[in-house]
């Protein structure tokens, strides 16, 4: 006889999530001038932001350092125990130490304080004890205390580490806005992975130079069709004598002209082209270009150059290759 396993009691799991969520929400009303000063110090830091913490706080420190670095702030994690065995040499007077300790009495972190003061670097602390040694020694201390851990024994760092991580993210995102960090900046330091592909500029993907299909207004349609076929993008740009963009011809334009006029090959590009095509800037992000194509239900976009010239052509297939879909 097979016994049916009793369902898991999810009440504790719910309690853990509720406790950690409450710990984060409690931080909202606790933000004050200290937070503003911390952001200002991070913004004005002329060196690197060095994030340190021991144990679980060290893991949170690594994540905060990574978030800072990925949003344009030079930052890295420094293990506090390794620091006192020679790694303190990486810290310069222009740097800022962001120290995380729930108790504020972590010995490995406290041993750094005298040396940091001697070097001349600034200190921002995230701690659950505003009266701790770390908090009192820091230039700015952020209150990250929690009423209880999510652990049933109230021992394992859970709510406290979640709160520290959330407060660190709040610092990073506020700093991002203060620095005027843009999507273009994010793209420059995230060239790999799907995020990097979405944030590629169209000038990195477009068909430019000899690869771009271009004809003049007086080009015979027989040559227009050859240009479109040889370049394989299903369209061609049309330029005037000054090489300024004046229109485009697409496969759809050809089909419509063949239906309306059986003397297509006797015509020129000027007779068939669609005037005032959509033109995007070379700095446009790939994801934004895809959105334009979807909204306009088109498969190609002209990338504009200086003085209304053609810099290149971006095709939907180019965006498929970036795995935006």
Secondary structure, DSSP 8 states (H G I E B T S, - for coil): ----------HHHHHHHHHHHHHHHHHHTT--HHHHHHHHHHHH-SS-EEEEE-THHHHHHHHHHHHHHHTT--EEE--HHHHTTTGGGG--TT-EEEEEESSS--HHHHHHHHHHHHHT-EEEEEES-TTSHHHHHSSEEEE---S--SSTTS-SSSHHHHHHHHHHHHHHHHHHHHTT--HHHHHHT--SHHHHHHT-BGGGTSEEGGGS-EEETT-BHHHHHHHHHHHTSSEEEEE-TT--EEEEEEHHHHHHHHHH-TTGGGSBHHHH-EES--EEETT-BHHHHHHHHHHHT-SEEEEE-GGG-EEEEEEHHHHHTTT--
